[in-house]
Amino acid sequence: MKILGINSGRAVPPRFDPGFVRKLSDGSAALVQNGRIRCAAIEERFTRVRYSNGYRHSGLACLSRAGIAIDTLDAVAHSTCCDSVWSESTDILEDIAETWEGIFPRERIFKALEGKVFTVDHHQSHATLAFAGSGFDKAIVLVIDGFGNRLNHPESFDPSPNWWKGAFERQTYFLCEWRHGRIHFEVLHEDAHGPNEIGLGEVYRSVTHALGWHTYQHAGKTMALAPFGNPEHLQRSRLIESVLPHSSRVPIRNLHNDPISQIGQVIAAAGYALPDTFGICTGNPNEPFLCDVAALVQHQLETALINTISGLMEEHGIKNIAFGGGVAMNCVALGKLHRARPDIKLYIPPAPADTGQALGNALWLAYADRSPITESAPSVPIRSAALGISYTRAETDRAVSGFLKNNHDVKAVRISEPKALASAIVERLLQGKVVGLRQGRAEYGPRALGQASILADARSREMHDIVNSFKKREPFRPYAPSILAENVEEFLDIGAHSPFMSIAGIFRRGKGQTVPAVVHVDGSARYQSVDRDIGFYRLLLETYYRRTGIPIVLNTSFNLNGEPIVETPEDALDCFQRAGMTDLVVGDWYLQHF
């Protein structure tokens, strides 16, 4: 059975929003065939515009790489966000026809897919990806994000600027279990689902706006800024409250379109004076008040998550926890959770936020017990994020050849033997060089995990600034380590498995000094644990370990600030040239400026 999952670029159907006012972001597509993930791809990697919506390019890439024509699909699983679930199949077909206008005739789409398109609830999509990917037989699955679908108003859509008013999915806690090859969902509890209530994801977004980053997609900057502040400086301010046994509430008015006033009012009501820079200055370590605000929301989020998850674990006697939705990207909170509950067995999928919707949709249609589709092949746990497009040797050769014709200051050599290629990379890292690496299938998710990475020697304190001279990120933001999985507990205070760079640990005494380029101001690091079955990237780390006695390299995404991670060989070559980097490995080609 061939199932295409798509994450719509529209919040409401075209008939309600012909002017396409309610645009979404984080587009993606995924193809599941006979229970196996054939491809999962993110739209922005193809458009080269961050957070691109829809599936025009990613959907076509999945189909073409799998050699599957649209007419041979058995089903399409579609979801959306921030408004009601689409229940009319005609609306989904119109969305597909609009998305692929100029590629497939509208008549062909309707003929090929009529009766084969299905809608998936936003939170059930997140839950499916988290649970099916985990390999657990039974688990508590949390889905926490800013907005899911609108509640209580089927077929009621709002294309107006006030769409955010009302009740939405925000925090849903499921008990998921495999029963006779199907996933059974039971809703254990919901938080922040009443009219105009907001939840953890939305309040974190509001603080991020108030700190000067005017989109939820920069929430990671709030998390990175938090260690520079002290939540006790604003301790009377209540952004998030924990409610026993396993709930949380945000005691704040829903002012989605005015987050600066929303957060400022809470802090001022607690008796704290707002500085003149509040809402004007962008968060940075030189603005202590803004650092304290970031620390406050981070601390209260951590407390609420630990309370909720611990309460659910105790009440149901289950230690298996899977986590989806945008809040599952908060690696610092997940590290604190591991310290508070070392008995937890936690799984975070590679794409827990909305770019993961497409794969969640396809897996829901394949395996949910309420799905109208029956997939007989068993599901397979997701152990690698390398689910995207791979490029052939011929495609890479053409890209390198064309690049060399126009760039005479670059030399290239093919190194086909993996051990020799790994040794060549390590040699240059030891010489203080920064190496771009684009190999294999693209990662599905926001993290670079050795398929499209920029690598550097973490032992050099200066390497953070050297890498940042290429990346041009805010200087206070840390870079991450990749570490051999069996060495995690030697270097960090938790031994949690973190193959998708989902968890932050604290370096043990004396260990952070050996890799200062990847240590944040509080001694923490969001780390990738690299298992033995990862392939070339594992070989590279093992080679580096043998040479240095250190099982860690600096790993950051292969892109420049504000750009998507590189996708094609051409993207890698272009980024390499524009960044002024000295070294690039693309496929089995090693390129150097001379």
N, C-alpha and C positions, 0 to 999 in steps of 0.2 A: 504494500500500500504506500502511495506517494502523497505526502501531506506537506503543503506549503504554509508556513506560518508567517503572518505579516503584521506589522505594527503601524497602524494608520497614521498619516500625517494630519488628519482632521479630528477635531474633538466632536463635531456634529456632522450629520450627513449633508451631502451637497445640496439637497433640496431645501434644507433649513438655513444654509449658509453659502449661497451661490457666489458670494464675493470672497470666500475663503478667508474670513476674518479670524476664526478660531484655529490658528495653526498650532500644532504641537511640535515637539522636537524628539530627538533620540530615536530616529527611524531605524528599522532593521528588518531582516527577512531570514528565514531558516527553512531548511528542507529536511524532513524526516522520512526515510524510506525503509519499510519493513523493520521498524523499531530502531534503526540506526540513524545517527545524525550525519547526513551527507554533507551538509554545509550550514553554517550560521554566520551571517555577515552584517556589518553595521554600515548604514547609509553614508555617514560622514566620510568614511574612508575612500569612497568613490567620488563624491562631490567635491572633496577637499575643503568643505565648509563645516566648522564645528557644529555639532548637535543638529545636523540636517534632519529634516522630518521625512516620513514616508519610506518607501521601499522601491522606488523606481529603478535604481541601479543595483541595490543589494539583492532584490528579488530576481532580477535578470541574471545576475552573476551566479546565484545559487542554482538556477535552472540550467544555465548554459554549461557550467562546470560539471554538473551531474549528467548532462546530455539528455535532459528531460524537456519535452515540449509542453506548453501550457495545456494543450488538448488532452494530454495523457495523465494529468493530475487527478487523483481520486478525491481530494478535498483541499479546501483552503480554510485556515483558521485565522480569524481577524479579531483584533481588539483595538480599543481606543482608551481615552483617559479624559478626566476632568469634565465629564458630562455623562448622560445616561448611556447604558449599553444599547448598541444598535440591534434591534430585533428583526428588522426587515431585510431579507436577503437581497432585495433589489438595491437597497442603499449600499451594501457592501460591493455588489457588482458595479454600481456606478462609481464607487471610490476606486476600484481596480481599473475600470475603463479610463477614468480621468488620470490616474497615476501613470498608466502606460499609453496615454494618448500619443500618437505618432509612432508607436512601436507595434502595437497590436490593434487591428480594427475593433471598434466597439462591438460589432456584431459577432466577431470571433470570440471575444471574451464571454459574452452572454451565452453563446452556443456551447462553448467549452466548459463553462463553470456553473451554469444554472443548475440549481439543486445540489451543488457541491460546496457552497460557502456557508460558514457557520461563525457565530460570534462567541467570544470567550470573555468572561468577566475578568476585569483587570487584576483583582487580587487573587483570583483562582489561578490565573496565568503565572503570577509571581510564585505562588505556593507550589504549583506543579513543577516549575523549573527547579526550585529549591529541593523539593522532596524527591522527585525522580532522579535528580543529579546526585543525591546524597548516597544512594545505595542502602538506606535504612529500610527495614521492613515496616517500621512504625515509628512515628516521630511527631513531636509538637512542631508546627511550622508557623512562624511569625511572619506577617507581612506588614511592614510599617513604612509608609511613604507620605508625601505631602498631600496628594490627591489620587484616589482611584476613580471608580465610576460614581455618578450621582446615585443616591439612594431614594427609594420610595416614589419615583416619578418616571415610570417606564414610558418611552416614546415622548417625553417632555424634554425638549432641547432648548438651550439658551445661547444664542450667538452674540448676546449683548456684552458690553464691558463689565456687567455685574454678574457674570456667569458663576463666580466663586461663592455666591451666597447660597445657603441651603445645606443639606446634609450629604456627605460624601463618605466613601470608604477611606479610612485613614489608618486604622490599626486593627487588623483582624488576626485572630489566633486560632489556628486549625489543629485538629488531630487528624493526621493523614495515615492511612494504612493500606498496604497492598492486600487485596482480597480477590483471589482467583484471577490474578493478572491484571486487575483494574485498581485504580486509586480511589479509595473512599475518603471523602472529605466530611468532617464534622466540625462545625464552628463552635469552639469552646467559649469564646468571649470576643467582644468588640469594644474598643475604646474610641472616643472622639467621633462618634457616628451620629450625633444628634444635630439638629438644625443649627448651623453657624458655630458649631464646636470646631476647634482646630486641634491638631495632634502634634506629635514630636517632630515629624518632618516639616510641617508648616512653620512651627515656631523657630526651628533652626534656619529655615529659609529667610524668615523675617529678620533674624539677627544678622544673617549674612548680608542682607540688603542694608541694614542699618550701619554695618561696618564699611559700606562703600562699594560692595560687589553686587551689582544689581541684577543678579540672576541666581537661582538656586544651584546652578551648575558650578558655582564657586564655593560651595559649602566646605570643600576640602581646605580652603584657605582659612576659614574660621577655625577648623580643627587644628590646623598648623599654628595659628596665632595663639590659641588658648594657653599653651605652656608658658608663654611670656607674661600671663596675667595671674591674678589670684582671685578665686571666686569669693573668698571671705570678705573681700573689700566691698562686695555688693550683696552680702548674704541675706539681707532682708527682702531683696527682690525675688519674687517667685514667678519664674517663667514656666516651670514644670513642677508638678507635685506628684509624689508617689502615693498611691492609695492601696492599702492592703486588701486582699492578699496578693493580687497580681494585676493591678490597674495603674494607670497614670492619667493625669488630667492637666490641661493647660488653662490656667485661670485668666485668660486674656481674651479680649474682644476680637472678633474676626474682622481685621482691617487689612485684607489681602493687598489692596491697592495703596496702602499708606503704611508700610512697615516701620518707617522711621518714627512716626507718631506712635504707632502701636507699641514698640519696644520702649521708646522714650517715656511714655506715660507710665508704664509699669515701674521703671527705675525711679522716676521722679516721685511717684506715689509712695515709694518705700523710703523717701526722705533723702535721696541722693541728688546732688546738683549735677545737671548735665553740662558738660563743657561746651564751649561755643563750637568746637570742631565736630560735635556729634551730628551724624547724618551728612557731614560735608567732607570730612577727611577720610581717606581710605585706611583701613586697619594696617598697622605696622608696629614693630616693637618700640618705636619712639613715641607712641600714643598710649600711655599706660591705662587710661580709662577704657579705651577700646579693647585693649588686651584683657582687661578685667571682665568686660561684657562677654567676650569670646569664652573666657574661662568659666564664667557663670553658666552659660547655656550648655557648654560641654559637660561640666560637672553634674548639672541637674539631669541631663540626658543619660549619662552613665548610671546615675543612681536609679533612675526610673527603669532603665533596661534591666539592670541587675535585679531589681525588685520584681519586675514582671516575669522574667524568665525563671528566676528562682521559685517564685510562687507557683507558677505553672508546673515546674518540675516536681515540686513537693506534692501538689494537689493530685497529680496524675501518676506519680511514680515513674516518670519517663525521663531519661537522661539524654536521649537523642533529640537534638534541636536543629532544625533547618531554618534559615532566615533569608527572606527576600524583601524587595522594596529598597528605595533609596537610602533609608537609614542603615541598612545592612552594609553600606559603604563606610560607615564610621569605624575604622579599624582600631582607633584608640579605645573606644567604648568596648569593642569586642575583646581587646586585650585585658581590660579591667574585668570584664565578665569572666574570662578564663582564670584570673587570679582569685576572684571571689568564689567561683564554682569550678575547682580543678577536676571535679567528677564529670563535667559536661562533655558530651560528644557533639561538636558543633560543625555544621557544614554551611558554607556560603558558596553559592554558585559563581562562576566566573563573570557573569553579567547580572548582578542582582537588581540593578535599577532598570529603567524602562527600555534600554536597548536589549534586554533579555526577554522582553515580551514576545517577540516573534517565536523564539524557541519554546518558551512556555506555552504559547498558543498551540503550536504543533504537537507538543507532548500531551497537552490536555486533551486535544481531539483524539489522539492515539490511545490514551490510557485512562482518562477519567471515567468513573463508573456512570456518570450522567451523560457521557458523550454519545452522540448518535452513530459514531463510527466504531468499528471493532477491529483493533489491530491484534493479530494473534502472536506476532513476534514479541519476545520479552524485551523490556526496557534495559538499557545499559547505563550504569552510573557514569557521571561526567567527571573524569579524572584529569583531563587536559583542556586548556582553553584554546588549543590550536584546532579550531573548528572552521576557520574561514577558508579563503581561497589560497591555493598554492599556485605558483607560476612555474611553467616548465623550463627546462634548461635552455630550450631554443628561445623562449620569450626573454629570459634573462640575458642570453648571448646577444640578442638583437638590441636590447636596451643598452648594454655595456658598449657594444660596438658603436652605436650612434652617439653615445656620450663621449667616447674617446675621440671621435672625429672632430668634435667641437671644443675639446678641452685638452690641449697639448701639454699642459703642465701636470697631467695625471698619468701614472703608469699603472698597468694592470697585469696580474699574473693569475692563472688558474691553478688552484690547489685542490685537486679532486679527492685526495685521501683525508678523511675527517681528522685523524690524529695530527697530521701535518698542519692542517688548517687551524686547529685549536692551538697548536704550539706557536704558530705564527702570530695569532691574536694575542696570546699571553705574552709573548716576547715584546710586542709593542706596548701592551699595558704596563709592563715593567719598566719601559723606557719613558713612562709618563704620558703616553699618547692616549687620546680618547678615540674609541673605535665604534663606528656605527655598524649594526648587524641586522640584516634582513634575510631571513632564511625560513623556508617551510611555509606551512599554512598560517595565515594571519590569526592573531588572537581574537576571540569573541569576548568583548568586555573592554573596560577602560584601562586595563593595566598592560604594560609591555612585560612579557615574561620570557624573553629570549628569542622571540620570533622577529620582533621589530624593536630592538633596544639600542640605546647608547650605553656603552660600557666604559668603566674607568677603574683605576686602582684605588680602592677604598682606604688604603693605608696612608695615603697622602692627605693631610688636612687641607692643602691648597686645592685639591681636586674638586671640591664642591664649587669653588669660585671659577675654576677652569671650565667645568661642565656648564656652569651658568653663563659663561661668556658666549656659549653657543645657544643655550636654551632661552636665556633672557627672562627667567622667572623672577618673582619677588625673592630677594636674597634670604628672607627668613624661612622660606619653605625648604624642607629637608629633601634629600635624595635617599632612595631606598636601597637596601642590600638584597642580593640573592645569596642564599646560603645553602650549602649541602644539607639535606634534610636530617641526616644523622648527627649533625653538629649544632643543631638549633639550641638544645638545652645547655651545651657547653658555653655558648655565648650569651644567651638570653634567659630571662627569668621564667619563661614559660616554654613548654615543649609542644605547643599547639601546632598542628599541621596547617600550613598556610600556603598552599600551592598557587593560589591566585592573588597573593599579596593582600590578604583580607584582614590581617591581624597585626597589631603593634605590640612589641615586647620591649622590656627595659634591658639594656646591656648589663651583664654581671660586672661586678667590681673588677677593674683592670682590663676588661675585654673591649670596652668601647674605645680605649686608648689605642688599640691596635688597628682600628678602622674608623678614624675620626671623620672621614668624609661622609659617612652615612649615619652619624649620630645626631639626633635633634637636641635642642637646648636642654630638654629634661632627661636626656639619656636614653630616649626611646628610638625605635625604628619600626617602620612598617615593612615587614620582611616577606620575601618569597622563599619558601622551603622547596628545594629542587630535588625531586625523587630520582631514583635510579633508572626509571623507565622514560625519562623525558627526552633522551636522544642527544643531539649534538650539544645543546646547551649544558647538559649534565657533564658531558665529556670536557667541555671548555672549563667548567668550574673545577673538575677533578685535576685537570692539567695545571691550572693556576695554584691549586692547593699543594700539589707535589713540588712546585717551584718555590712557594713562599711559606708554607706551613699555615696559611690563612685560608679558610674555606669560603671566603666572602668576596664578591666584587660589587662595585656600585653599578646599579642597573636603573636606568630611567627610560622613558618612552622616546622612541625615535621620531621626534618632531621638533618644531620650533614653537615658541610660546604663541598660543592662540590658534594653532593648526592641529588638524587631526594627525594621529599616528600614520606613518607612511604605509601604503598598501602595496603598490606595484613596485617592481624594480625601478621603473622610471621615477616614481616618487622618492625612493631612497636615494637615487643618484642626484636628483634635484635638491633635496634637503642637504645632502652631503656638501654639495657645491655652495649653496647659499649660506650655510652655516660656517663655511671656512674650516671644516674639519680636515684632519690630515689622513684619516684612515677610514675605509669602508669595506665591509664584506657583504656582498650580495650574491646569494647562491654560493657557488664555489669560486667566485672571483674575489680577489683581494686587490683593492685599489688604494693608491697612495699619491698624495700630492708631492711633488719634488721641486 
